[in-house]
């Protein structure tokens, strides 16, 4: 029973282990697909912003080349581009000194962006490719934003200024809110400095607030070892629970997309399987235990029956031997007819037997022959007498 149950438990345990690995693999694939999809959306937004900023930069260069910048016309043009790309919050144009000239929002507040890293990078080189900043706070609104910028030139090719587009991080909250990631899952975006850009759902702890750069050491190590993408398990500080995590580096841009799913969500079906398996194992154990108990009782009954039969046979044999002994005793207790001369005994069959033979057959007695002193003296006397007679006869002859 123990071996059969051990085999059953090993089989069910192995099945549940493989099933658990299968669910883990499905969770890995789910987070990988989700991260890849979000990374593609994020990259597409910035790619489309690059096209829009390129168009505004071309318009700005044409105005500079012809009659100078017309702030009203340029603001209207920028506003139309924002309408084409609703992901963009605002588009603004700044001169070579970093002063914002105009923008799609129509704000005329004087703002200088010359201290921004993206501005310095674009002003110090002829590269007109898109430059995307890390997470920044807007100088006017104070809101967290992502800023993309392109350089535009004067007619002689010198640095004329930058065209910038901003994305409010609230956009990602709205985008992520439509995702079904389970009760304990989460998706998020972090910049190159690991500062949190967006997170759904948000928590109340400090690590879940926009701008926080608190991440697990495991995540830092995984990004360092796998700069593009990786899937792993880690424990979240927000609730001290394990998650399956996949991150992806956004192509060409300094951002990471994170997709996580909790075992509490993706192992629900596995827990049901494990519960059913455990119930079946318990039933199987109960059945085998009952069967073993029945077989044990049957075996014990058979053994007891065999023992009783053996004991009965022994008793029967002993009774037969006892009865035979009693018969012999009765024979010895009765009147025994014995010859007065030769001492033979008459049997029940009217035959005469030697005394020794009769008692040997009718009792457990055994005989050993010897000679008593009286008979010994008598035999010696007879022997001497015979010898003397023999000698006298010889002499006379």
Beta strands, then each sheet from edge to edge (+ up, - down):
strand 1: 90-95
strand 2: 100-103
strand 3: 131-132
strand 4: 136-137
strand 5: 144-153
strand 6: 159-168
strand 7: 186-191
strand 8: 196-200
strand 9: 229-236
strand 10: 241-249
strand 11: 255-262
strand 12: 345-346
strand 13: 352-353
sheet 1: 2+ 1- 6+ 5- 3+
sheet 2: 2+ 1- 6+ 5- 4+
sheet 3: 8+ 7- 11+ 10- 9+
sheet 4: 12+ 13-
end
